[in-house]
Amino acid sequence: MAETPHETFEEFLAKNPDLSSRELMGTWYSDARLASKGAREGFLLPDRYRD
């Protein structure tokens, strides 16, 4: 972040679209966990990891 500062969070996401992709989330979370009530209400720890 120090090397590539951004004025806003929206600018940051625009320059790093992979961070909001479903594929990235699928690396760490199962579909069931992402669709759970807990995921809608707060933070859940990841339940998987793929190499």
Backbone as XML, in Angstrom:
<?xml version="1.0"?>
<chain id="A" units="angstrom">
  <residue number="1" name="MET">
    <atom name="N" x="0.827" y="-1.191" z="0.000"/>
    <atom name="CA" x="0.000" y="0.000" z="0.000"/>
    <atom name="C" x="0.868" y="1.251" z="0.000"/>
  </residue>
  <residue number="2" name="ALA">
    <atom name="N" x="2.027" y="1.185" z="0.630"/>
    <atom name="CA" x="2.913" y="2.343" z="0.650"/>
    <atom name="C" x="3.466" y="2.632" z="-0.746"/>
  </residue>
  <residue number="3" name="GLU">
    <atom name="N" x="3.644" y="1.577" z="-1.539"/>
    <atom name="CA" x="4.191" y="1.750" z="-2.883"/>
    <atom name="C" x="3.150" y="2.231" z="-3.881"/>
  </residue>
  <residue number="4" name="THR">
    <atom name="N" x="1.888" y="1.895" z="-3.657"/>
    <atom name="CA" x="0.817" y="2.307" z="-4.568"/>
    <atom name="C" x="-0.354" y="2.874" z="-3.765"/>
  </residue>
  <residue number="5" name="PRO">
    <atom name="N" x="-0.215" y="4.093" z="-3.271"/>
    <atom name="CA" x="-1.279" y="4.682" z="-2.463"/>
    <atom name="C" x="-2.551" y="4.929" z="-3.290"/>
  </residue>
  <residue number="6" name="HIS">
    <atom name="N" x="-3.685" y="4.907" z="-2.615"/>
    <atom name="CA" x="-4.983" y="5.150" z="-3.239"/>
    <atom name="C" x="-5.715" y="6.204" z="-2.417"/>
  </residue>
  <residue number="7" name="GLU">
    <atom name="N" x="-6.433" y="7.059" z="-3.113"/>
    <atom name="CA" x="-7.195" y="8.108" z="-2.432"/>
    <atom name="C" x="-8.420" y="7.561" z="-1.702"/>
  </residue>
  <residue number="8" name="THR">
    <atom name="N" x="-9.077" y="6.576" z="-2.313"/>
    <atom name="CA" x="-10.306" y="6.027" z="-1.730"/>
    <atom name="C" x="-10.284" y="4.502" z="-1.811"/>
  </residue>
  <residue number="9" name="PHE">
    <atom name="N" x="-11.162" y="3.884" z="-1.052"/>
    <atom name="CA" x="-11.298" y="2.429" z="-1.106"/>
    <atom name="C" x="-11.810" y="1.997" z="-2.476"/>
  </residue>
  <residue number="10" name="GLU">
    <atom name="N" x="-12.705" y="2.773" z="-3.068"/>
    <atom name="CA" x="-13.229" y="2.468" z="-4.391"/>
    <atom name="C" x="-12.105" y="2.453" z="-5.426"/>
  </residue>
  <residue number="11" name="GLU">
    <atom name="N" x="-11.173" y="3.390" z="-5.333"/>
    <atom name="CA" x="-10.032" y="3.420" z="-6.242"/>
    <atom name="C" x="-9.169" y="2.177" z="-6.022"/>
  </residue>
  <residue number="12" name="PHE">
    <atom name="N" x="-8.968" y="1.807" z="-4.774"/>
    <atom name="CA" x="-8.203" y="0.614" z="-4.452"/>
    <atom name="C" x="-8.842" y="-0.624" z="-5.087"/>
  </residue>
  <residue number="13" name="LEU">
    <atom name="N" x="-10.173" y="-0.795" z="-4.930"/>
    <atom name="CA" x="-10.856" y="-1.945" z="-5.515"/>
    <atom name="C" x="-10.809" y="-1.911" z="-7.034"/>
  </residue>
  <residue number="14" name="ALA">
    <atom name="N" x="-10.918" y="-0.739" z="-7.625"/>
    <atom name="CA" x="-10.859" y="-0.629" z="-9.082"/>
    <atom name="C" x="-9.504" y="-1.101" z="-9.608"/>
  </residue>
  <residue number="15" name="LYS">
    <atom name="N" x="-8.452" y="-0.871" z="-8.875"/>
    <atom name="CA" x="-7.113" y="-1.280" z="-9.296"/>
    <atom name="C" x="-6.776" y="-2.712" z="-8.879"/>
  </residue>
  <residue number="16" name="ASN">
    <atom name="N" x="-7.628" y="-3.321" z="-8.049"/>
    <atom name="CA" x="-7.413" y="-4.691" z="-7.570"/>
    <atom name="C" x="-8.723" y="-5.487" z="-7.631"/>
  </residue>
  <residue number="17" name="PRO">
    <atom name="N" x="-9.318" y="-5.630" z="-8.806"/>
    <atom name="CA" x="-10.640" y="-6.270" z="-8.905"/>
    <atom name="C" x="-10.652" y="-7.722" z="-8.445"/>
  </residue>
  <residue number="18" name="ASP">
    <atom name="N" x="-9.512" y="-8.390" z="-8.469"/>
    <atom name="CA" x="-9.452" y="-9.781" z="-8.021"/>
    <atom name="C" x="-9.811" y="-9.933" z="-6.546"/>
  </residue>
  <residue number="19" name="LEU">
    <atom name="N" x="-9.650" y="-8.882" z="-5.770"/>
    <atom name="CA" x="-9.940" y="-8.962" z="-4.336"/>
    <atom name="C" x="-11.427" y="-9.088" z="-4.029"/>
  </residue>
  <residue number="20" name="SER">
    <atom name="N" x="-12.282" y="-8.739" z="-4.978"/>
    <atom name="CA" x="-13.719" y="-8.850" z="-4.739"/>
    <atom name="C" x="-14.362" y="-9.935" z="-5.604"/>
  </residue>
  <residue number="21" name="SER">
    <atom name="N" x="-13.552" y="-10.784" z="-6.212"/>
    <atom name="CA" x="-14.097" y="-11.837" z="-7.058"/>
    <atom name="C" x="-14.570" y="-13.022" z="-6.222"/>
  </residue>
  <residue number="22" name="ARG">
    <atom name="N" x="-15.565" y="-13.699" z="-6.713"/>
    <atom name="CA" x="-16.071" y="-14.895" z="-6.038"/>
    <atom name="C" x="-15.020" y="-16.004" z="-6.067"/>
  </residue>
  <residue number="23" name="GLU">
    <atom name="N" x="-14.221" y="-16.039" z="-7.114"/>
    <atom name="CA" x="-13.197" y="-17.058" z="-7.210"/>
    <atom name="C" x="-12.191" y="-16.941" z="-6.063"/>
  </residue>
  <residue number="24" name="LEU">
    <atom name="N" x="-11.814" y="-15.742" z="-5.715"/>
    <atom name="CA" x="-10.884" y="-15.546" z="-4.599"/>
    <atom name="C" x="-11.515" y="-16.028" z="-3.295"/>
  </residue>
  <residue number="25" name="MET">
    <atom name="N" x="-12.756" y="-15.671" z="-3.059"/>
    <atom name="CA" x="-13.439" y="-16.102" z="-1.836"/>
    <atom name="C" x="-13.563" y="-17.619" z="-1.791"/>
  </residue>
  <residue number="26" name="GLY">
    <atom name="N" x="-13.744" y="-18.250" z="-2.967"/>
    <atom name="CA" x="-13.869" y="-19.696" z="-3.033"/>
    <atom name="C" x="-12.596" y="-20.425" z="-2.653"/>
  </residue>
  <residue number="27" name="THR">
    <atom name="N" x="-11.464" y="-19.736" z="-2.699"/>
    <atom name="CA" x="-10.203" y="-20.330" z="-2.265"/>
    <atom name="C" x="-10.234" y="-20.618" z="-0.771"/>
  </residue>
  <residue number="28" name="TRP">
    <atom name="N" x="-10.902" y="-19.774" z="-0.046"/>
    <atom name="CA" x="-10.886" y="-19.844" z="1.422"/>
    <atom name="C" x="-12.196" y="-20.325" z="2.050"/>
  </residue>
  <residue number="29" name="TYR">
    <atom name="N" x="-13.329" y="-20.123" z="1.334"/>
    <atom name="CA" x="-14.642" y="-20.432" z="1.908"/>
    <atom name="C" x="-15.443" y="-21.353" z="0.996"/>
  </residue>
  <residue number="30" name="SER">
    <atom name="N" x="-16.106" y="-22.328" z="1.586"/>
    <atom name="CA" x="-17.019" y="-23.187" z="0.832"/>
    <atom name="C" x="-18.268" y="-22.388" z="0.483"/>
  </residue>
  <residue number="31" name="ASP">
    <atom name="N" x="-19.000" y="-22.855" z="-0.532"/>
    <atom name="CA" x="-20.252" y="-22.178" z="-0.913"/>
    <atom name="C" x="-21.232" y="-22.165" z="0.252"/>
  </residue>
  <residue number="32" name="ALA">
    <atom name="N" x="-21.292" y="-23.261" z="0.989"/>
    <atom name="CA" x="-22.214" y="-23.337" z="2.128"/>
    <atom name="C" x="-21.867" y="-22.295" z="3.187"/>
  </residue>
  <residue number="33" name="ARG">
    <atom name="N" x="-20.597" y="-22.105" z="3.449"/>
    <atom name="CA" x="-20.185" y="-21.127" z="4.468"/>
    <atom name="C" x="-20.496" y="-19.708" z="3.999"/>
  </residue>
  <residue number="34" name="LEU">
    <atom name="N" x="-20.242" y="-19.416" z="2.725"/>
    <atom name="CA" x="-20.535" y="-18.080" z="2.195"/>
    <atom name="C" x="-22.029" y="-17.772" z="2.222"/>
  </residue>
  <residue number="35" name="ALA">
    <atom name="N" x="-22.856" y="-18.802" z="2.055"/>
    <atom name="CA" x="-24.311" y="-18.610" z="2.024"/>
    <atom name="C" x="-24.949" y="-18.675" z="3.409"/>
  </residue>
  <residue number="36" name="SER">
    <atom name="N" x="-24.168" y="-18.902" z="4.436"/>
    <atom name="CA" x="-24.715" y="-19.093" z="5.783"/>
    <atom name="C" x="-25.186" y="-17.784" z="6.419"/>
  </residue>
  <residue number="37" name="LYS">
    <atom name="N" x="-26.038" y="-17.928" z="7.404"/>
    <atom name="CA" x="-26.524" y="-16.785" z="8.170"/>
    <atom name="C" x="-25.361" y="-16.065" z="8.848"/>
  </residue>
  <residue number="38" name="GLY">
    <atom name="N" x="-24.426" y="-16.832" z="9.383"/>
    <atom name="CA" x="-23.267" y="-16.236" z="10.052"/>
    <atom name="C" x="-22.454" y="-15.347" z="9.124"/>
  </residue>
  <residue number="39" name="ALA">
    <atom name="N" x="-22.310" y="-15.754" z="7.863"/>
    <atom name="CA" x="-21.559" y="-14.954" z="6.896"/>
    <atom name="C" x="-22.272" y="-13.637" z="6.590"/>
  </residue>
  <residue number="40" name="ARG">
    <atom name="N" x="-23.579" y="-13.653" z="6.639"/>
    <atom name="CA" x="-24.342" y="-12.418" z="6.395"/>
    <atom name="C" x="-24.323" y="-11.479" z="7.594"/>
  </residue>
  <residue number="41" name="GLU">
    <atom name="N" x="-24.084" y="-12.034" z="8.762"/>
    <atom name="CA" x="-24.145" y="-11.224" z="9.981"/>
    <atom name="C" x="-22.787" y="-10.757" z="10.501"/>
  </residue>
  <residue number="42" name="GLY">
    <atom name="N" x="-21.704" y="-11.360" z="10.038"/>
    <atom name="CA" x="-20.401" y="-10.975" z="10.565"/>
    <atom name="C" x="-19.281" y="-11.735" z="9.890"/>
  </residue>
  <residue number="43" name="PHE">
    <atom name="N" x="-18.120" y="-11.704" z="10.501"/>
    <atom name="CA" x="-16.940" y="-12.359" z="9.962"/>
    <atom name="C" x="-16.886" y="-13.810" z="10.388"/>
  </residue>
  <residue number="44" name="LEU">
    <atom name="N" x="-16.565" y="-14.685" z="9.446"/>
    <atom name="CA" x="-16.338" y="-16.097" z="9.741"/>
    <atom name="C" x="-14.932" y="-16.466" z="9.296"/>
  </residue>
  <residue number="45" name="LEU">
    <atom name="N" x="-14.267" y="-17.301" z="10.063"/>
    <atom name="CA" x="-12.961" y="-17.797" z="9.651"/>
    <atom name="C" x="-13.135" y="-18.716" z="8.445"/>
  </residue>
  <residue number="46" name="PRO">
    <atom name="N" x="-12.151" y="-18.778" z="7.572"/>
    <atom name="CA" x="-12.232" y="-19.672" z="6.409"/>
    <atom name="C" x="-12.380" y="-21.129" z="6.834"/>
  </residue>
  <residue number="47" name="ASP">
    <atom name="N" x="-13.053" y="-21.911" z="5.977"/>
    <atom name="CA" x="-13.216" y="-23.331" z="6.275"/>
    <atom name="C" x="-12.480" y="-24.222" z="5.291"/>
  </residue>
  <residue number="48" name="ARG">
    <atom name="N" x="-11.687" y="-23.632" z="4.392"/>
    <atom name="CA" x="-10.876" y="-24.450" z="3.491"/>
    <atom name="C" x="-9.773" y="-23.610" z="2.850"/>
  </residue>
  <residue number="49" name="TYR">
    <atom name="N" x="-8.863" y="-24.343" z="2.217"/>
    <atom name="CA" x="-7.793" y="-23.695" z="1.463"/>
    <atom name="C" x="-7.404" y="-24.608" z="0.318"/>
  </residue>
  <residue number="50" name="ARG">
    <atom name="N" x="-7.308" y="-24.032" z="-0.876"/>
    <atom name="CA" x="-6.870" y="-24.787" z="-2.063"/>
    <atom name="C" x="-5.542" y="-24.219" z="-2.526"/>
  </residue>
  <residue number="51" name="ASP">
    <atom name="N" x="-4.633" y="-25.088" z="-2.920"/>
    <atom name="CA" x="-3.362" y="-24.641" z="-3.503"/>
    <atom name="C" x="-3.548" y="-24.231" z="-4.940"/>
  </residue>
</chain>
